Structures are given as structure tokens and as C-alpha cells.
């Protein structure tokens, strides 16, 4: 059986099954032979028979032989199912899923190899009788199942600890980002009182970057949670809700910035600063004109 890649234990199991199948086959063949012998002894007592009598004897013999062959084929199929049941039961204890290729059952090359092996291995009837003394297919050690379950539990616990650590890290990053955003918004409000439109735009860009960071962290945090508790549909709904909430906050922030700019431009400090800048620009222009008079080459 080396061509099939069996180890010694599985090879012995295959030999035991082939011995069992051979004994059942020989028993059924003896039954069929007895059907013919019975016909000879019970019906073939006269020297001549009519066509109808011969047809009747053959039909009766056909029915008996057909019944014996059909019974053997059905019994063989059911026996194979019971053998598969033993194998599948042992595999399921280790959470394995066995697969079979039905087309290989008609592989002529493999069938010829099995037939050759049967010819070389079964040469005496003594080997057939040994089948009754062989033990049944022994179940796998229960300790192996417990050990496998313990390993699986340990692996799941380690994975759970890693997910918890990642969750804590993401929560810390999210809180830090939210604190940074709060500080940036507070600083923006203070800067809007003394700075112009250019500085306000710079601060808005920083806030947008922080919002993108918070959104990315929130998305990563939600993906980590969805791996254990949330389905794909819930994740998409939460993501859409978060995007809508972010758009709403951005819209409110933009309205607030416009309102602050409008209020700031209406203050006396802004008008005074604008007049001072205008005067300073005029003075600079006047100084440049004077310099060009004295140093035209430069």
C-alpha cells in the first residue's frame, strides 16, 4: 500500500477492511452457488423439458440471483457509510472537515493497484479468519481533544488580550486627538480676536487635519470592534452616521468662523488696525519713492 501514502497503522486498517469485504463477498458467492445447486437438485430431474419449463426455471433463478446480488450491493454501500461515519466522528472531535473526491473511486489505475495488492496479500484463508479477532477501529485519545481545546482557548485568550490592548491604544489616541482638537478650537477663538483672515485660514487647516486624524482613528477603532461584535452592515451604518456628523460639525464650524470674521471686522480694533496698516503702506510707498530718487540704479 506504499503507493497510497499510508503509514503502517492506516495500512493495517485498510487490510482489515479488505479482509472483511473479501469474506462478505465469498459468503455471498457461496449463496449464489447454492441457488444454482438447488435448482439442479430440485428441478433438473427429468431428461426433457419444454421451452416454457426452461423459461420458468431461468426466470426463477434470475429473481433469486438478482435478489442476492442486490442485497450484497446494498449491504456494501451501507457498510461503507458506517466506515465513513467512524472516520468523520473522529475527525469532528478535532474540528476537522474531511473531503472526498468521488471521481477517484473510478480511477482504473488505483483500482488495479488495490486488486494487485489483494492478490499478493490474500493467499490463504487463514488471513481471512484473522479479521474476526481484530479490534474495532479505536477511537482517538480523548486527551488529545482536551489538549487541542486548551491550546485553542489559550490562543483565543491571547488574541483577545491583543485586541484589548489595541483597543486601549486606540481609545488613548482618540482621546488625545479630541483634547488636541479642543485646545486648537480654544486657541482659534483667541487668535480670531487679534489675527487676520490668513492666520484664521491656517488654523482652520490645522483643525481639518485634526478632524481627519480623529476620523481615521475612529474608523480604525470601529473596524477593530466590528471584528468581534459588529456585522459589516452595522459598521457601514455607523461609518455613514459618523460622516454625516462630521459634515454637520464642519458646516457649523464654517458658519461660526464666518460669524466670527464678520464680528471681528465690525469691531473698532479691526477698523483701527486697518487704518494703521493703510497709513503704514502709504508711508512705505513714500519712502520707496524717495529712495529711488537718491539711488536710481538700485
C-alpha positions as CSV (number, residue, x, y, z in Angstrom):
1,X,0.0,0.0,0.0
2,X,3.0,2.3,-0.2
3,X,1.6,3.7,-3.5
4,X,-1.3,5.2,-1.5
5,X,0.9,7.0,1.0
6,X,-0.4,5.2,4.1
7,X,1.5,4.8,7.3
8,X,1.8,1.4,9.0
9,X,-1.3,1.9,11.2
10,X,-3.6,3.1,8.4
11,X,-2.2,0.3,6.1
12,X,-3.3,-2.3,8.7
13,X,-6.7,-0.7,9.0
14,X,-7.1,-0.9,5.2
15,X,-6.0,-4.5,5.2
16,X,-8.6,-5.3,7.9
17,X,-11.4,-3.7,5.8
18,X,-10.3,-5.6,2.7
19,X,-10.4,-8.8,4.6
20,X,-13.8,-8.1,5.9
21,X,-15.1,-7.2,2.4
22,X,-13.5,-10.3,0.9
23,X,-15.2,-12.6,3.5
24,X,-18.6,-11.0,2.8
25,X,-18.0,-11.4,-0.9
26,X,-17.1,-15.0,-0.7
27,X,-20.1,-15.7,1.6
28,X,-22.4,-14.1,-1.0
29,X,-20.8,-16.1,-3.9
30,X,-21.4,-19.3,-1.9
31,X,-25.0,-18.3,-1.6
32,X,-25.3,-17.7,-5.3
33,X,-23.7,-21.1,-6.0
34,X,-26.1,-22.8,-3.6
35,X,-29.0,-21.2,-5.7
36,X,-27.8,-23.0,-8.8
37,X,-27.2,-26.3,-6.9
38,X,-30.6,-26.1,-5.5
39,X,-32.1,-25.6,-9.0
40,X,-30.1,-28.6,-10.3
41,X,-31.2,-30.9,-7.5
42,X,-34.9,-29.8,-7.3
43,X,-35.8,-29.1,-11.0
44,X,-33.4,-30.9,-13.3
45,X,-34.7,-34.4,-12.5
46,X,-36.2,-35.1,-15.9
47,X,-34.5,-35.8,-19.2
48,X,-36.5,-33.4,-21.4
49,X,-38.1,-30.0,-20.7
50,X,-40.4,-27.8,-22.7
51,X,-39.5,-24.2,-23.6
52,X,-41.9,-22.8,-21.1
53,X,-40.5,-25.0,-18.3
54,X,-36.9,-23.9,-19.1
55,X,-38.0,-20.2,-19.2
56,X,-39.8,-20.6,-15.9
57,X,-36.7,-22.2,-14.2
58,X,-34.4,-19.4,-15.6
59,X,-36.8,-16.7,-14.5
60,X,-36.9,-18.1,-11.0
61,X,-33.2,-18.4,-10.9
62,X,-32.8,-14.9,-12.2
63,X,-35.0,-13.5,-9.5
64,X,-33.1,-15.3,-6.7
65,X,-29.7,-14.3,-8.0
66,X,-30.8,-10.7,-8.6
67,X,-32.1,-10.5,-5.0
68,X,-28.8,-11.9,-3.6
69,X,-26.7,-9.5,-5.7
70,X,-28.9,-6.5,-4.9
71,X,-28.8,-7.3,-1.2
72,X,-25.0,-7.6,-1.3
73,X,-24.6,-4.3,-3.1
74,X,-26.9,-2.5,-0.7
75,X,-25.2,-4.1,2.3
76,X,-21.8,-3.0,0.8
77,X,-23.0,0.6,0.4
78,X,-24.3,0.7,3.9
79,X,-21.1,-0.8,5.3
80,X,-19.1,1.9,3.6
81,X,-21.3,4.6,5.1
82,X,-20.7,3.1,8.6
83,X,-17.0,3.1,8.0
84,X,-17.1,6.8,6.8
85,X,-19.2,7.6,9.9
86,X,-16.4,6.3,12.2
87,X,-13.8,8.4,10.3
88,X,-15.9,11.5,10.3
89,X,-16.7,11.2,14.0
90,X,-13.1,11.0,14.9
91,X,-12.3,14.0,12.6
92,X,-15.1,16.1,14.2
93,X,-13.5,15.6,17.6
94,X,-10.6,17.7,16.3
95,X,-12.9,20.1,14.5
96,X,-11.7,18.8,11.1
97,X,-13.7,18.7,7.9
98,X,-12.8,15.8,5.7
99,X,-13.4,16.0,1.9
100,X,-13.6,13.2,-0.6
101,X,-13.2,13.1,-4.4
102,X,-15.9,10.7,-5.8
103,X,-14.3,10.6,-9.2
104,X,-11.3,8.9,-7.7
105,X,-13.5,5.9,-6.9
106,X,-13.5,5.0,-10.6
107,X,-9.7,5.6,-11.2
108,X,-8.8,2.4,-13.0
109,X,-5.1,2.8,-12.2
110,X,-5.8,2.9,-8.5
111,X,-8.3,0.1,-8.7
112,X,-5.8,-2.1,-10.4
113,X,-3.2,-1.3,-7.7
114,X,-5.8,-2.3,-5.0
115,X,-6.5,-5.5,-6.9
116,X,-2.8,-6.4,-7.2
117,X,-2.3,-5.7,-3.5
118,X,-5.3,-8.0,-2.7
119,X,-3.8,-10.8,-4.8
120,X,-0.4,-10.7,-3.1
121,X,-1.8,-10.2,0.4
122,X,-4.7,-12.7,0.5
123,X,-3.2,-16.1,-0.4
124,X,-4.6,-18.3,2.4
125,X,-7.9,-18.5,4.1
126,X,-6.2,-18.2,7.5
127,X,-5.7,-14.5,6.9
128,X,-9.4,-14.1,6.3
129,X,-10.3,-15.7,9.7
130,X,-7.9,-13.3,11.5
131,X,-10.4,-10.5,10.7
132,X,-12.8,-11.6,13.5
133,X,-10.1,-11.3,16.2
134,X,-9.1,-7.8,15.2
135,X,-10.3,-5.0,17.4
136,X,-12.7,-2.4,16.0
137,X,-11.4,1.0,14.8
138,X,-10.1,2.5,18.1
139,X,-11.3,6.0,18.9
140,X,-8.7,8.7,19.2
141,X,-7.5,9.5,22.7
142,X,-9.8,11.9,24.5
143,X,-6.7,13.6,26.0
144,X,-5.8,14.8,22.5
145,X,-9.2,16.6,22.3
146,X,-8.7,18.3,25.7
147,X,-5.2,19.3,24.7
148,X,-6.4,20.8,21.4
149,X,-9.2,22.6,23.1
150,X,-6.8,24.0,25.7
151,X,-4.5,25.3,23.0
152,X,-7.4,26.8,21.2
153,X,-8.6,28.5,24.4
154,X,-5.1,29.8,25.0
155,X,-4.8,31.1,21.5
156,X,-8.2,32.9,21.7
157,X,-7.3,34.4,25.1
158,X,-4.0,35.8,23.7
159,X,-5.8,37.2,20.6
160,X,-8.4,38.7,22.9
161,X,-5.7,40.3,25.1
162,X,-4.1,41.7,21.9
163,X,-7.4,43.2,20.8
164,X,-8.0,44.7,24.2
165,X,-4.5,46.3,24.2
166,X,-5.1,47.7,20.7
167,X,-8.5,49.0,21.8
168,X,-6.9,50.8,24.8
169,X,-4.3,52.3,22.5
170,X,-6.9,53.5,20.0
171,X,-9.0,54.9,22.8
172,X,-6.0,56.8,24.2
173,X,-5.2,58.1,20.7
174,X,-8.7,59.2,20.1
175,X,-8.9,61.0,23.5
176,X,-5.6,62.7,22.8
177,X,-6.8,63.8,19.4
178,X,-10.1,65.1,20.9
179,X,-8.1,67.0,23.5
180,X,-5.9,68.4,20.8
181,X,-8.9,69.4,18.9
182,X,-10.4,71.1,21.9
183,X,-7.2,73.0,22.6
184,X,-6.9,74.0,18.9
185,X,-10.5,75.3,18.8
186,X,-9.9,77.3,22.0
187,X,-6.7,78.7,20.5
188,X,-8.6,79.5,17.3
189,X,-11.1,81.5,19.2
190,X,-8.4,83.5,20.9
191,X,-6.5,84.1,17.7
192,X,-9.6,85.3,15.9
193,X,-9.6,88.3,18.2
194,X,-6.2,89.6,17.2
195,X,-5.3,88.0,13.9
196,X,-6.4,88.4,10.4
197,X,-8.0,86.2,7.7
198,X,-4.8,84.5,6.7
199,X,-4.0,83.2,10.2
200,X,-7.6,82.1,10.6
201,X,-7.4,80.0,7.4
202,X,-4.1,78.4,8.7
203,X,-5.8,77.4,12.0
204,X,-8.8,76.1,10.0
205,X,-6.5,73.8,8.0
206,X,-4.9,72.5,11.3
207,X,-8.4,71.8,12.6
208,X,-9.3,70.0,9.4
209,X,-6.1,67.9,9.7
210,X,-7.1,67.0,13.3
211,X,-10.6,66.1,12.2
212,X,-9.1,63.8,9.5
213,X,-6.9,62.2,12.2
214,X,-9.9,61.8,14.5
215,X,-12.0,60.3,11.7
216,X,-9.1,57.9,10.8
217,X,-8.8,56.8,14.4
218,X,-12.5,56.4,14.8
219,X,-12.7,54.3,11.6
220,X,-9.8,52.1,12.8
221,X,-11.4,51.8,16.2
222,X,-14.8,50.8,14.7
223,X,-13.1,48.2,12.4
224,X,-11.4,46.6,15.5
225,X,-14.7,46.4,17.3
226,X,-16.5,45.1,14.3
227,X,-14.2,42.1,14.1
228,X,-15.7,40.8,17.4
229,X,-19.2,42.3,17.8
230,X,-20.5,44.2,14.8
231,X,-21.5,43.0,11.4
232,X,-20.5,44.6,8.1
233,X,-23.9,46.2,7.8
234,X,-23.7,47.9,11.2
235,X,-20.2,49.1,10.5
236,X,-21.3,50.8,7.3
237,X,-24.2,52.4,9.0
238,X,-22.0,53.7,11.8
239,X,-19.5,55.0,9.3
240,X,-22.2,56.8,7.3
241,X,-23.6,58.3,10.5
242,X,-20.1,59.4,11.5
243,X,-19.5,61.1,8.1
244,X,-22.8,62.9,8.4
245,X,-22.0,64.1,11.9
246,X,-18.5,65.2,10.7
247,X,-20.1,67.2,7.8
248,X,-22.6,68.7,10.2
249,X,-19.8,69.8,12.6
250,X,-17.7,71.2,9.7
251,X,-20.7,73.1,8.5
252,X,-21.3,74.5,12.0
253,X,-17.6,75.4,12.3
254,X,-17.6,77.1,8.9
255,X,-20.7,79.2,9.9
256,X,-19.1,80.0,13.3
257,X,-15.9,81.1,11.5
258,X,-17.8,83.3,9.1
259,X,-19.8,84.8,12.0
260,X,-16.6,85.5,14.0
261,X,-14.9,87.0,10.9
262,X,-17.9,89.2,10.4
263,X,-18.0,90.3,14.1
264,X,-14.3,90.8,14.1
265,X,-14.3,93.1,11.0
266,X,-17.1,95.1,12.6
267,X,-15.1,95.8,15.8
268,X,-13.3,99.2,16.3
269,X,-10.0,97.4,16.9
270,X,-10.1,95.9,13.4
271,X,-11.0,99.2,11.8
272,X,-8.2,101.0,13.7
273,X,-5.7,98.3,12.7
274,X,-6.8,98.5,9.1
275,X,-6.3,102.3,9.1
276,X,-2.9,101.9,10.7
277,X,-1.9,99.3,8.1
278,X,-3.1,101.6,5.3
279,X,-1.1,104.5,6.6
280,X,1.9,102.3,7.1
281,X,1.6,101.1,3.5
282,X,1.4,104.7,2.2
283,X,4.5,105.7,4.3
284,X,6.4,102.7,2.9
285,X,5.4,103.7,-0.7
286,X,6.6,107.3,0.0
287,X,9.9,106.1,1.4
288,X,10.5,103.9,-1.6
289,X,9.9,106.8,-3.9
290,X,12.4,108.9,-2.0
291,X,15.0,106.1,-2.2
292,X,14.5,105.8,-5.9
293,X,15.3,109.5,-6.3
294,X,18.6,109.2,-4.5
295,X,19.6,105.7,-5.6
296,X,18.0,105.2,-9.1
297,X,20.4,102.4,-10.1
298,X,19.5,100.2,-7.2
